[in-house]
């Protein structure tokens, strides 16, 4: 049992690494499926560039949108900001808002960068896109010291229908693939250095020590875990209480529940301050001595979701 707990603790501590590794495997698998099943380079000057670039950048754009769409931090910051723009910059701290948005966008860029890196290392999409360019610099680069047929048949190189000799075609393919892989490695190296510099800057500017920062992250993970459990439990109890009141045709039992203002306060993004020994907006709220336990006097109705909040 102790060995099982040790293994479980190891995987929990390395869950970020495991998650990124799993994402990388999915990206590689998805790229291979795209290349073998759906990608068919048209091999003509008019469509090669658009077709290849669409397959190279299209999935990256979709992954970026998904990364933003599934970011709970983005929706926590954005929800309600049209009615109350100050939610974006609480206490007038616009720099912190910009920092949070940068962090959210950077996290959403992980999957697109993985896709671009894998796709460029494979080279299939890049070969199709670049072979369709009519730019003189590109054509001169690949067809330097070659016959005019090279210029005419460059768009046919990714396919087997080129009229060039097999040696010439293979030489051009290797040049295209080499360029693609160089770009792929440039993206990987740049992303690694940007990630390292960003982490160094963030830790260097941290207002707390490394161990306290580690504790803060662990606390936030546990708070989210228990919040989800408590939310399910209380939602179940509230649903049971309301249904019992309806079917038994009687007044509902008193049910303690946070008011609308309390929900607003704990939903704000927390900024650490040296003057406060708190690790989240929830902790700051519950330790306040002037908490308002009374419900809202006037219900607030969300017309879009038809939810009455008291």
C-alpha positions as CSV (number, residue, x, y, z in Angstrom):
1,X,0.0,0.0,0.0
2,X,2.9,2.4,0.8
3,X,4.5,1.7,-2.6
4,X,1.2,2.5,-4.3
5,X,0.9,5.8,-2.4
6,X,4.5,6.6,-3.4
7,X,3.8,5.9,-7.1
8,X,0.5,7.9,-6.9
9,X,2.2,10.8,-5.2
10,X,4.9,10.8,-7.9
11,X,2.4,10.9,-10.7
12,X,0.4,13.7,-9.0
13,X,3.6,15.7,-8.6
14,X,4.5,15.2,-12.3
15,X,1.0,15.7,-13.7
16,X,1.9,18.8,-15.6
17,X,4.8,17.0,-17.3
18,X,2.6,14.0,-18.0
19,X,-0.2,16.3,-19.4
20,X,2.2,18.0,-21.8
21,X,3.7,14.6,-22.8
22,X,0.2,13.3,-23.5
23,X,-0.6,16.5,-25.5
24,X,2.6,16.0,-27.5
25,X,1.6,12.4,-28.4
26,X,-1.9,13.5,-29.4
27,X,-0.4,16.2,-31.6
28,X,2.0,13.8,-33.3
29,X,-0.8,11.3,-33.8
30,X,-3.2,14.0,-35.2
31,X,-0.5,15.3,-37.6
32,X,0.1,11.8,-38.9
33,X,-3.6,11.2,-39.4
34,X,-3.9,14.5,-41.3
35,X,-0.9,13.7,-43.5
36,X,-2.0,10.2,-44.4
37,X,-5.7,10.4,-44.6
38,X,-7.0,13.9,-45.5
39,X,-4.0,15.7,-47.0
40,X,-3.6,15.5,-50.8
41,X,-1.4,18.2,-52.2
42,X,-3.0,19.5,-55.5
43,X,0.4,20.0,-57.1
44,X,-0.2,23.1,-59.1
45,X,1.0,26.7,-58.8
46,X,-2.4,28.2,-58.1
47,X,-3.4,26.0,-55.1
48,X,-0.3,24.6,-53.5
49,X,0.5,27.5,-51.3
50,X,-3.0,28.1,-50.0
51,X,-3.7,24.4,-49.5
52,X,-0.4,23.7,-47.7
53,X,-0.6,26.8,-45.5
54,X,-4.2,26.0,-44.6
55,X,-3.2,22.5,-43.3
56,X,-0.2,24.0,-41.5
57,X,-1.9,26.9,-39.8
58,X,-5.5,25.9,-39.7
59,X,-5.2,23.2,-37.0
60,X,-2.9,25.6,-35.0
61,X,-5.6,28.3,-35.1
62,X,-8.3,25.8,-34.0
63,X,-6.1,24.5,-31.1
64,X,-5.5,28.1,-30.0
65,X,-9.3,28.8,-29.9
66,X,-9.8,25.6,-28.0
67,X,-7.1,26.5,-25.5
68,X,-8.8,29.9,-24.8
69,X,-12.2,28.4,-24.8
70,X,-11.4,25.8,-22.1
71,X,-9.4,28.2,-20.0
72,X,-11.2,28.6,-16.7
73,X,-9.0,31.6,-15.8
74,X,-10.1,33.5,-18.9
75,X,-13.8,33.0,-18.2
76,X,-13.3,33.8,-14.5
77,X,-11.8,37.1,-15.5
78,X,-14.1,37.9,-18.5
79,X,-17.5,36.8,-17.1
80,X,-19.6,39.9,-16.3
81,X,-17.0,42.4,-17.5
82,X,-19.4,44.0,-20.0
83,X,-21.7,45.0,-17.1
84,X,-18.8,45.8,-14.8
85,X,-15.6,46.7,-16.7
86,X,-13.7,47.2,-13.5
87,X,-13.7,43.4,-13.0
88,X,-10.9,43.3,-15.6
89,X,-8.7,45.7,-13.6
90,X,-9.6,45.3,-9.9
91,X,-8.3,48.0,-7.7
92,X,-7.2,49.8,-10.9
93,X,-4.3,47.4,-11.4
94,X,-4.3,47.2,-15.2
95,X,-0.7,45.9,-15.3
96,X,-1.8,42.8,-13.4
97,X,-4.8,42.3,-15.8
98,X,-2.4,42.5,-18.7
99,X,-0.1,40.0,-17.0
100,X,-3.0,37.6,-16.4
101,X,-4.1,37.8,-20.0
102,X,-0.5,37.2,-21.2
103,X,-0.3,34.1,-19.0
104,X,-3.7,32.8,-20.3
105,X,-2.7,33.4,-23.9
106,X,0.7,31.8,-23.4
107,X,-0.9,28.7,-21.9
108,X,-3.3,28.5,-24.8
109,X,-0.3,28.7,-27.3
110,X,1.3,25.4,-26.0
111,X,-0.8,23.1,-28.2
112,X,-0.5,25.3,-31.4
113,X,3.2,25.5,-31.0
114,X,3.4,21.7,-30.6
115,X,1.4,21.3,-33.8
116,X,3.5,23.7,-35.8
117,X,6.7,22.0,-34.6
118,X,5.5,18.5,-35.4
119,X,4.1,19.5,-38.8
120,X,7.3,21.3,-39.8
121,X,9.5,18.5,-38.6
122,X,7.5,16.1,-40.8
123,X,7.7,18.6,-43.7
124,X,4.7,17.4,-45.8
125,X,2.6,20.6,-45.5
126,X,5.6,22.9,-45.9
127,X,6.7,21.1,-49.0
128,X,3.3,21.6,-50.7
129,X,3.0,25.2,-49.6
130,X,6.5,26.5,-50.6
131,X,6.5,24.5,-53.9
132,X,3.6,26.6,-55.1
133,X,5.2,30.0,-54.6
134,X,5.9,32.0,-57.7
135,X,8.3,34.3,-55.9
136,X,11.5,34.7,-57.9
137,X,13.6,34.5,-54.7
138,X,12.1,31.1,-53.8
139,X,12.3,29.7,-57.3
140,X,15.9,30.9,-57.7
141,X,16.8,29.3,-54.4
142,X,15.6,25.9,-55.4
143,X,16.3,26.0,-59.1
144,X,19.7,27.7,-59.1
145,X,22.0,26.3,-61.8
146,X,19.2,24.1,-63.0
147,X,17.2,23.9,-66.3
148,X,14.0,25.8,-67.0
149,X,12.1,22.6,-66.5
150,X,12.9,22.9,-62.7
151,X,11.0,26.2,-62.6
152,X,8.0,24.7,-64.5
153,X,7.9,21.5,-62.5
154,X,8.6,22.8,-59.0
155,X,4.9,22.7,-58.0
156,X,4.8,19.0,-59.1
157,X,7.7,18.0,-56.9
158,X,5.6,16.9,-53.8
159,X,3.7,14.5,-56.1
160,X,4.9,11.6,-58.2
161,X,3.7,13.2,-61.4
162,X,6.8,15.4,-61.9
163,X,8.6,15.2,-65.2
164,X,11.9,15.8,-63.5
165,X,14.3,12.9,-63.1
166,X,14.1,11.0,-59.8
167,X,17.4,12.4,-58.6
168,X,16.4,16.0,-59.3
169,X,13.0,15.5,-57.7
170,X,14.6,13.9,-54.6
171,X,17.1,16.7,-54.3
172,X,14.4,19.3,-54.4
173,X,12.3,17.3,-51.8
174,X,15.3,17.1,-49.5
175,X,15.9,20.8,-49.8
176,X,12.2,21.6,-49.0
177,X,12.2,19.1,-46.1
178,X,15.5,20.5,-44.7
179,X,14.0,24.0,-44.7
180,X,10.9,22.8,-43.0
181,X,12.8,20.9,-40.3
182,X,15.0,23.9,-39.6
183,X,12.0,26.1,-39.1
184,X,10.5,23.5,-36.8
185,X,13.6,23.3,-34.7
186,X,13.7,27.2,-34.6
187,X,10.2,27.2,-33.2
188,X,11.0,24.6,-30.6
189,X,14.2,26.4,-29.5
190,X,12.5,29.8,-29.4
191,X,9.5,28.4,-27.4
192,X,11.9,26.7,-24.9
193,X,14.0,29.9,-24.4
194,X,10.8,32.1,-24.1
195,X,9.4,29.6,-21.6
196,X,12.6,29.6,-19.6
197,X,13.0,33.4,-19.6
198,X,9.3,33.8,-18.7
199,X,9.6,31.4,-15.7
200,X,12.9,33.1,-14.6
201,X,11.3,36.6,-14.8
202,X,8.1,35.4,-13.0
203,X,10.1,33.7,-10.2
204,X,12.5,36.7,-10.0
205,X,9.6,39.1,-9.5
206,X,7.8,36.8,-7.0
207,X,6.9,38.5,-3.7
208,X,7.2,35.2,-1.8
209,X,9.9,32.5,-1.5
210,X,10.0,29.4,-3.6
211,X,8.7,27.1,-0.9
212,X,5.8,29.4,-0.1
213,X,5.1,29.7,-3.8
214,X,5.0,25.9,-4.0
215,X,2.6,25.8,-1.0
216,X,0.4,28.4,-2.7
217,X,0.1,26.3,-5.9
218,X,-0.7,23.2,-3.8
219,X,-3.3,25.1,-1.8
220,X,-5.0,26.4,-5.0
221,X,-5.2,22.9,-6.4
222,X,-6.8,21.6,-3.2
223,X,-9.1,24.5,-3.0
224,X,-10.4,23.9,-6.5
225,X,-10.7,20.2,-5.9
226,X,-12.7,20.6,-2.7
227,X,-14.8,23.5,-4.2
228,X,-15.9,21.2,-7.0
229,X,-16.8,18.5,-4.4
230,X,-18.7,21.0,-2.2
231,X,-20.5,22.5,-5.2
232,X,-21.8,19.1,-6.2
233,X,-22.8,18.3,-2.6
234,X,-24.6,21.5,-2.0
235,X,-26.3,21.5,-5.5
236,X,-27.6,18.1,-4.7
237,X,-28.9,19.1,-1.3
238,X,-30.5,22.3,-2.7
239,X,-32.2,20.3,-5.5
240,X,-33.5,17.7,-3.0
241,X,-34.8,20.5,-0.7
242,X,-36.6,22.3,-3.6
243,X,-38.1,19.1,-5.0
244,X,-39.3,18.0,-1.6
245,X,-40.9,21.3,-1.1
246,X,-42.7,21.1,-4.5
247,X,-43.9,17.5,-4.3
248,X,-44.8,17.6,-0.6
249,X,-46.6,21.0,-1.1
250,X,-45.0,22.8,1.8
251,X,-42.7,25.6,2.6
252,X,-39.0,24.8,1.9
253,X,-36.7,24.3,4.8
254,X,-34.2,27.1,5.6
255,X,-31.0,26.6,3.5
256,X,-27.9,28.6,4.2
257,X,-26.4,29.9,1.0
258,X,-23.9,32.7,0.0
259,X,-25.4,35.9,-1.4
260,X,-24.7,37.3,-4.8
261,X,-22.1,39.8,-3.5
262,X,-20.2,36.9,-1.8
263,X,-20.1,35.0,-5.1
264,X,-18.8,38.1,-6.9
265,X,-16.0,38.6,-4.4
266,X,-14.7,35.0,-4.4
267,X,-14.8,34.9,-8.2
268,X,-12.3,37.7,-8.7
269,X,-8.7,36.7,-9.6
270,X,-6.5,37.0,-6.6
271,X,-3.3,39.1,-6.5
272,X,-0.9,38.3,-3.7
273,X,0.0,41.1,-1.3
274,X,2.7,41.1,1.4
275,X,0.3,42.8,3.8
276,X,-2.1,39.8,3.6
277,X,-1.4,36.2,4.5
278,X,-4.0,34.9,2.1
279,X,-3.6,32.5,-0.8
280,X,-6.9,33.0,-2.6
281,X,-9.9,35.3,-2.8
282,X,-11.9,32.7,-1.0
283,X,-9.6,32.7,2.0
284,X,-9.5,36.5,2.0
285,X,-13.3,36.6,2.0
286,X,-13.9,34.0,4.8
287,X,-11.4,35.6,7.1
288,X,-12.9,39.0,6.9
289,X,-14.5,40.3,10.1
290,X,-17.1,42.4,8.3
291,X,-18.7,39.7,6.2
292,X,-22.3,40.3,5.2
293,X,-24.3,37.1,5.8
294,X,-27.6,38.6,4.8
295,X,-29.1,37.7,1.4
296,X,-29.6,40.3,-1.2
297,X,-32.7,42.5,-0.6
298,X,-33.5,42.6,-4.3
299,X,-33.1,39.6,-6.5
300,X,-30.7,39.9,-9.5
301,X,-32.0,38.2,-12.6
302,X,-29.7,36.9,-15.3
303,X,-32.0,37.2,-18.3
304,X,-29.7,35.2,-20.6
305,X,-29.5,32.1,-18.3
306,X,-32.8,32.7,-16.5
307,X,-31.1,32.5,-13.1
308,X,-32.4,34.5,-10.1
309,X,-29.5,35.3,-7.8
310,X,-30.2,36.6,-4.3
